[in-house]
Protein backbone atom coordinates (compact mmCIF):
# COMPACT_ATOMS: atom_id res chain seq x y z
CA UNK A 1 0.00 0.00 0.00
CA UNK A 2 1.23 3.47 -0.88
CA UNK A 3 2.01 5.68 2.11
CA UNK A 4 1.19 9.12 0.69
CA UNK A 5 2.69 10.99 3.65
CA UNK A 6 5.99 9.12 3.34
CA UNK A 7 6.00 9.59 -0.44
CA UNK A 8 5.47 13.35 -0.12
CA UNK A 9 8.15 13.58 2.59
CA UNK A 10 10.68 11.71 0.44
CA UNK A 11 9.90 13.75 -2.66
CA UNK A 12 10.04 17.00 -0.69
CA UNK A 13 13.42 16.15 0.82
CA UNK A 14 14.84 15.08 -2.55
CA UNK A 15 13.60 18.31 -4.13
CA UNK A 16 15.16 20.39 -1.35
CA UNK A 17 18.49 18.55 -1.65
CA UNK A 18 18.37 19.12 -5.40
CA UNK A 19 17.76 22.81 -4.80
CA UNK A 20 20.74 23.00 -2.43
CA UNK A 21 22.94 21.22 -4.98
CA UNK A 22 21.92 23.67 -7.66
CA UNK A 23 22.69 26.64 -5.41
CA UNK A 24 26.10 25.08 -4.74
CA UNK A 25 26.68 24.79 -8.50
CA UNK A 26 25.72 28.43 -8.99
CA UNK A 27 28.07 29.39 -6.17
CA UNK A 28 30.95 27.60 -7.94
CA UNK A 29 30.16 28.96 -11.41
CA UNK A 30 29.45 32.60 -10.53
CA UNK A 31 33.04 33.88 -10.43
CA UNK A 32 35.06 36.74 -11.89
CA UNK A 33 36.12 36.04 -15.47
CA UNK A 34 32.83 34.31 -16.27
CA UNK A 35 32.36 34.19 -20.03
CA UNK A 36 31.23 32.17 -23.03
CA UNK A 37 30.31 28.55 -22.31
CA UNK A 38 30.51 28.98 -18.53
CA UNK A 39 28.08 31.88 -18.69
CA UNK A 40 25.67 29.79 -20.75
CA UNK A 41 26.12 26.88 -18.35
CA UNK A 42 25.35 29.12 -15.38
CA UNK A 43 22.21 30.40 -17.10
CA UNK A 44 21.07 26.79 -17.61
CA UNK A 45 21.79 25.96 -13.97
CA UNK A 46 19.80 29.01 -12.90
CA UNK A 47 16.81 27.82 -14.95
CA UNK A 48 17.05 24.44 -13.17
CA UNK A 49 17.11 26.35 -9.90
CA UNK A 50 13.76 27.93 -10.73
CA UNK A 51 12.28 24.56 -11.71
CA UNK A 52 13.59 22.92 -8.52
CA UNK A 53 12.14 25.74 -6.41
CA UNK A 54 8.74 25.24 -8.03
CA UNK A 55 8.93 21.49 -7.40
CA UNK A 56 9.75 22.17 -3.73
CA UNK A 57 6.73 24.48 -3.48
CA UNK A 58 4.30 22.13 -5.22
CA UNK A 59 5.33 19.09 -3.21
CA UNK A 60 5.35 21.16 -0.03
CA UNK A 61 1.78 22.32 -0.68
CA UNK A 62 0.71 18.75 -1.40
CA UNK A 63 2.37 17.66 1.81
CA UNK A 64 0.57 20.33 3.84
CA UNK A 65 -2.87 19.50 2.46
CA UNK A 66 -2.62 15.75 1.86
CA UNK A 67 0.12 14.66 4.29
CA UNK A 68 -0.43 12.82 7.54
CA UNK A 69 -0.13 15.79 9.91
CA UNK A 70 -2.93 17.81 8.34
CA UNK A 71 -2.84 21.45 7.38
CA UNK A 72 -3.80 22.52 10.91
CA UNK A 73 -0.42 21.33 12.22
CA UNK A 74 1.41 23.55 9.76
CA UNK A 75 -0.61 26.74 10.01
CA UNK A 76 -0.41 26.64 13.82
CA UNK A 77 3.39 26.33 13.79
CA UNK A 78 5.56 29.42 14.13
CA UNK A 79 8.48 27.33 12.86
CA UNK A 80 6.53 26.52 9.69
CA UNK A 81 5.96 30.23 9.08
CA UNK A 82 9.64 30.92 9.81
CA UNK A 83 10.54 28.31 7.22
CA UNK A 84 8.12 29.85 4.72
CA UNK A 85 9.53 33.33 5.34
CA UNK A 86 13.09 32.08 4.91
CA UNK A 87 12.11 30.34 1.64
CA UNK A 88 10.45 33.55 0.43
CA UNK A 89 13.56 35.58 1.26
CA UNK A 90 15.76 33.07 -0.60
CA UNK A 91 13.42 33.41 -3.58
CA UNK A 92 13.52 37.20 -3.47
CA UNK A 93 17.32 37.16 -3.21
CA UNK A 94 17.47 34.94 -6.30
CA UNK A 95 15.80 37.56 -8.50
CA UNK A 96 18.83 39.82 -8.93
CA UNK A 97 21.24 37.07 -10.11
CA UNK A 98 18.57 35.68 -12.46
CA UNK A 99 17.96 39.11 -13.99
CA UNK A 100 21.72 39.68 -14.30
CA UNK A 101 22.16 36.31 -16.04
CA UNK A 102 19.42 37.23 -18.51
CA UNK A 103 21.12 40.55 -19.26
CA UNK A 104 24.51 38.88 -19.61
CA UNK A 105 23.07 36.17 -21.85
CA UNK A 106 21.63 38.78 -24.21
CA UNK A 107 24.98 40.60 -24.24
CA UNK A 108 26.76 37.30 -24.96
CA UNK A 109 24.48 36.63 -27.95
CA UNK A 110 25.26 40.09 -29.32
CA UNK A 111 28.98 39.75 -28.62
CA UNK A 112 30.49 36.25 -28.17
CA UNK A 113 33.50 37.83 -26.43
CA UNK A 114 31.31 39.42 -23.73
CA UNK A 115 32.46 39.07 -20.12
CA UNK A 116 30.29 40.48 -17.31
CA UNK A 117 31.94 43.32 -15.41
CA UNK A 118 33.63 42.21 -12.18
CA UNK A 119 31.46 44.60 -10.16
CA UNK A 120 28.27 43.05 -11.57
CA UNK A 121 29.51 39.58 -10.72
CA UNK A 122 30.41 40.74 -7.21
CA UNK A 123 26.90 42.16 -6.74
CA UNK A 124 25.28 38.92 -7.90
CA UNK A 125 27.58 36.91 -5.62
CA UNK A 126 26.46 39.00 -2.65
CA UNK A 127 22.85 38.08 -3.42
CA UNK A 128 23.86 34.43 -3.83
CA UNK A 129 25.73 34.54 -0.51
CA UNK A 130 22.57 35.94 1.09
CA UNK A 131 20.58 33.05 -0.35
CA UNK A 132 23.00 30.52 1.14
CA UNK A 133 22.93 32.19 4.56
CA UNK A 134 19.14 32.33 4.72
CA UNK A 135 18.84 28.83 3.25
CA UNK A 136 20.68 27.50 6.32
CA UNK A 137 17.71 28.60 8.45
CA UNK A 138 15.24 26.38 6.57
CA UNK A 139 16.41 22.99 7.93
CA UNK A 140 16.72 24.56 11.39
CA UNK A 141 13.09 25.65 11.27
CA UNK A 142 12.08 22.29 9.77
CA UNK A 143 13.77 20.31 12.54
CA UNK A 144 12.20 22.50 15.22
CA UNK A 145 8.79 22.23 13.56
CA UNK A 146 8.99 18.43 13.35
CA UNK A 147 9.63 18.37 17.10
CA UNK A 148 6.64 20.52 17.92
CA UNK A 149 8.35 23.83 18.63
C-alpha positions as CSV (number, residue, x, y, z in Angstrom):
1,X,0.0,0.0,0.0
2,X,1.2,3.5,-0.9
3,X,2.0,5.7,2.1
4,X,1.2,9.1,0.7
5,X,2.7,11.0,3.6
6,X,6.0,9.1,3.3
7,X,6.0,9.6,-0.4
8,X,5.5,13.4,-0.1
9,X,8.1,13.6,2.6
10,X,10.7,11.7,0.4
11,X,9.9,13.7,-2.7
12,X,10.0,17.0,-0.7
13,X,13.4,16.2,0.8
14,X,14.8,15.1,-2.6
15,X,13.6,18.3,-4.1
16,X,15.2,20.4,-1.4
17,X,18.5,18.5,-1.6
18,X,18.4,19.1,-5.4
19,X,17.8,22.8,-4.8
20,X,20.7,23.0,-2.4
21,X,22.9,21.2,-5.0
22,X,21.9,23.7,-7.7
23,X,22.7,26.6,-5.4
24,X,26.1,25.1,-4.7
25,X,26.7,24.8,-8.5
26,X,25.7,28.4,-9.0
27,X,28.1,29.4,-6.2
28,X,31.0,27.6,-7.9
29,X,30.2,29.0,-11.4
30,X,29.5,32.6,-10.5
31,X,33.0,33.9,-10.4
32,X,35.1,36.7,-11.9
33,X,36.1,36.0,-15.5
34,X,32.8,34.3,-16.3
35,X,32.4,34.2,-20.0
36,X,31.2,32.2,-23.0
37,X,30.3,28.6,-22.3
38,X,30.5,29.0,-18.5
39,X,28.1,31.9,-18.7
40,X,25.7,29.8,-20.8
41,X,26.1,26.9,-18.4
42,X,25.4,29.1,-15.4
43,X,22.2,30.4,-17.1
44,X,21.1,26.8,-17.6
45,X,21.8,26.0,-14.0
46,X,19.8,29.0,-12.9
47,X,16.8,27.8,-14.9
48,X,17.0,24.4,-13.2
49,X,17.1,26.3,-9.9
50,X,13.8,27.9,-10.7
51,X,12.3,24.6,-11.7
52,X,13.6,22.9,-8.5
53,X,12.1,25.7,-6.4
54,X,8.7,25.2,-8.0
55,X,8.9,21.5,-7.4
56,X,9.8,22.2,-3.7
57,X,6.7,24.5,-3.5
58,X,4.3,22.1,-5.2
59,X,5.3,19.1,-3.2
60,X,5.3,21.2,0.0
61,X,1.8,22.3,-0.7
62,X,0.7,18.7,-1.4
63,X,2.4,17.7,1.8
64,X,0.6,20.3,3.8
65,X,-2.9,19.5,2.5
66,X,-2.6,15.7,1.9
67,X,0.1,14.7,4.3
68,X,-0.4,12.8,7.5
69,X,-0.1,15.8,9.9
70,X,-2.9,17.8,8.3
71,X,-2.8,21.5,7.4
72,X,-3.8,22.5,10.9
73,X,-0.4,21.3,12.2
74,X,1.4,23.5,9.8
75,X,-0.6,26.7,10.0
76,X,-0.4,26.6,13.8
77,X,3.4,26.3,13.8
78,X,5.6,29.4,14.1
79,X,8.5,27.3,12.9
80,X,6.5,26.5,9.7
81,X,6.0,30.2,9.1
82,X,9.6,30.9,9.8
83,X,10.5,28.3,7.2
84,X,8.1,29.9,4.7
85,X,9.5,33.3,5.3
86,X,13.1,32.1,4.9
87,X,12.1,30.3,1.6
88,X,10.4,33.5,0.4
89,X,13.6,35.6,1.3
90,X,15.8,33.1,-0.6
91,X,13.4,33.4,-3.6
92,X,13.5,37.2,-3.5
93,X,17.3,37.2,-3.2
94,X,17.5,34.9,-6.3
95,X,15.8,37.6,-8.5
96,X,18.8,39.8,-8.9
97,X,21.2,37.1,-10.1
98,X,18.6,35.7,-12.5
99,X,18.0,39.1,-14.0
100,X,21.7,39.7,-14.3
101,X,22.2,36.3,-16.0
102,X,19.4,37.2,-18.5
103,X,21.1,40.5,-19.3
104,X,24.5,38.9,-19.6
105,X,23.1,36.2,-21.8
106,X,21.6,38.8,-24.2
107,X,25.0,40.6,-24.2
108,X,26.8,37.3,-25.0
109,X,24.5,36.6,-27.9
110,X,25.3,40.1,-29.3
111,X,29.0,39.7,-28.6
112,X,30.5,36.2,-28.2
113,X,33.5,37.8,-26.4
114,X,31.3,39.4,-23.7
115,X,32.5,39.1,-20.1
116,X,30.3,40.5,-17.3
117,X,31.9,43.3,-15.4
118,X,33.6,42.2,-12.2
119,X,31.5,44.6,-10.2
120,X,28.3,43.1,-11.6
121,X,29.5,39.6,-10.7
122,X,30.4,40.7,-7.2
123,X,26.9,42.2,-6.7
124,X,25.3,38.9,-7.9
125,X,27.6,36.9,-5.6
126,X,26.5,39.0,-2.6
127,X,22.8,38.1,-3.4
128,X,23.9,34.4,-3.8
129,X,25.7,34.5,-0.5
130,X,22.6,35.9,1.1
131,X,20.6,33.0,-0.3
132,X,23.0,30.5,1.1
133,X,22.9,32.2,4.6
134,X,19.1,32.3,4.7
135,X,18.8,28.8,3.3
136,X,20.7,27.5,6.3
137,X,17.7,28.6,8.5
138,X,15.2,26.4,6.6
139,X,16.4,23.0,7.9
140,X,16.7,24.6,11.4
141,X,13.1,25.7,11.3
142,X,12.1,22.3,9.8
143,X,13.8,20.3,12.5
144,X,12.2,22.5,15.2
145,X,8.8,22.2,13.6
146,X,9.0,18.4,13.3
147,X,9.6,18.4,17.1
148,X,6.6,20.5,17.9
149,X,8.3,23.8,18.6
